[in-house]
Amino acid sequence: MLLVAAAALVLLLAACGGGESGSPATATSEPARQDAGFAPPSTDPEIVLQAIVSAMNAAGSWQVEAQLVVEDVTDDGEQSLITNIAAARSGPGANIVVTNSSAITGSISGSTNAENRVVDGQRYRRDPNSGEWTVTDAGDAAPGLTIDAGAVGQIEVSTATITITELDGVQVFHVTGTVPGVDAAETVEVFAGVDDNLVRKILLTGRAPGTNFGGLLAISERLLPQTVEAYYLEYGRPIVIHIPPDIENDEIADARTYLSTINPFSMEIPVDMNPATRTELIGDRFNGAGGEVLFIIEEYLDVETVYVGELEGKTPDVETYARRFEIDLEKSGTYEMVSNEAFTTESGLEARILRFSESDGAVQWSHLSYFHGDDLGFGATYGAFTARYEEIEESILEAFRSYLILE
């Protein structure tokens, strides 16, 4: 469906956390870059691992898409778990991790979502049931093996091996090794670009206690086999991990603040709109007391992929981005377009508002569409049954007027 509900939350950092190592690679002030144009790049583990650590330190920020899998088969039965992870890191000790987990133990199945943020030495965890945040000290937390790519710097150099191969058409170093003393990283594979030393993928194979999995798996003294496959992308994008706005909202305020998870967007919405459990890294959903709903979605636009048909070759901007949304509505066969008009926010941003309906007019929607920079789209979609929509239409417009870009 076109309207993507946001949400979500975390139980993975402990499973993928750091640990002590024997002879870790250390950062070097010289990136140890290798020029493959004049000579074959070195595959010496000490040189390559130091180069990768330095490149990652220089990059600072990135996003991670990962999956954790547990397959536990014994004479007593079978149990399994899959956790999909979306994360962003803005620097050391600053990240957000959103997970969606599902598990099967015997004939019993269960699922949960989780969200963790680390900001300024504090860890914020959102309860998947109540939506309430808890705050704990994260000042002494070790870098995560996956989120911070900490596995690279903890690989035992003396036993590591390196070959050169291809991953998704890019020439990469394939590093194989282990992190001594860390059960979750009994085997580590790192794939990093030969041209830039940036990590493309990390694969961890190891074991973890059942307590790591949020009560979804049976707990015993035996460690459970797990694998984590993580991909790294969006290097160099400006990412700011925010303190959850609900922490600071005044309970008697007239509005609550939507503050983008990692992008420079903010909007004031009615205080009685309550956030749903997060399931995506960039995006959110709020539910109102009268049955109204607000979806917020943000996306990095791959123009070559999504600007097709009548949009092919056109420059991405506010008008073409809104037209893309309108085309998707028309193709769905579910919605009827009412209008697509220019709209100016209180801060002077030039946006578009699209009005559409469904179920023969029984449900009304308003969509604020904005395009930022070269490839970052924002959409806020407010909907309700027609009678309720007419009651809150002005508050919807007030929310859209408040939309702004944080400097």
Stockholm file with secondary structure:
# STOCKHOLM 1.0

chainA/1-407         MLLVAAAALVLLLAACGGGESGSPATATSEPARQDAGFAPPSTDPEIVLQAIVSAMNAAGSWQVEAQLVVEDVTDDGEQSLITNIAAARSGPGANIVVTNSSAITGSISGSTNAENRVVDGQRYRRDPNSGEWTVTDAGDAAPGLTIDAGAVGQIEVSTATITITELDGVQVFHVTGTVPGVDAAETVEVFAGVDDNLVRKILLTGRAPGTNFGGLLAISERLLPQTVEAYYLEYGRPIVIHIPPDIENDEIADARTYLSTINPFSMEIPVDMNPATRTELIGDRFNGAGGEVLFIIEEYLDVETVYVGELEGKTPDVETYARRFEIDLEKSGTYEMVSNEAFTTESGLEARILRFSESDGAVQWSHLSYFHGDDLGFGATYGAFTARYEEIEESILEAFRSYLILE
#=GR chainA/1-407 SS CCSCCCCBBCCCTTTTCCCCCSSCCCCCSSCCCCCTTTSCCCCCHHHHHHHHHHHHHHHCCEEEEEEEEEEEEETTEEEEEEEEEEEEEEETTEEEEEEEEEEEETTEEEEEEEEEEEETTEEEEECTTTCCEEEEECTTCCCCTTTTCHHHHHSCGGGCEEEEEEETTEEEEEEEECCTTCGGGSEEEEEEETTTCCEEEEEEEEEECGGGGTTSSCCCSSCEEEEEEEEEECTTCCCCCCCCHHHHCCTTCSEEEEECSSSSEEEEEETTCEECCBCSSSEEEEECTTSCEEEEEEEECCHHHHCCGGGTTCCCSHHHHHHHHHHHHHHHSSEEEEEEEEEECTTCCEEEEEEEEETTTTEEEEEEEEEETTTEEEEEEEEEEHHHHHHHHHHHHHHHHTCEECC
#=GC SS_cons         CCSCCCCBBCCCTTTTCCCCCSSCCCCCSSCCCCCTTTSCCCCCHHHHHHHHHHHHHHHCCEEEEEEEEEEEEETTEEEEEEEEEEEEEEETTEEEEEEEEEEEETTEEEEEEEEEEEETTEEEEECTTTCCEEEEECTTCCCCTTTTCHHHHHSCGGGCEEEEEEETTEEEEEEEECCTTCGGGSEEEEEEETTTCCEEEEEEEEEECGGGGTTSSCCCSSCEEEEEEEEEECTTCCCCCCCCHHHHCCTTCSEEEEECSSSSEEEEEETTCEECCBCSSSEEEEECTTSCEEEEEEEECCHHHHCCGGGTTCCCSHHHHHHHHHHHHHHHSSEEEEEEEEEECTTCCEEEEEEEEETTTTEEEEEEEEEETTTEEEEEEEEEEHHHHHHHHHHHHHHHHTCEECC
//
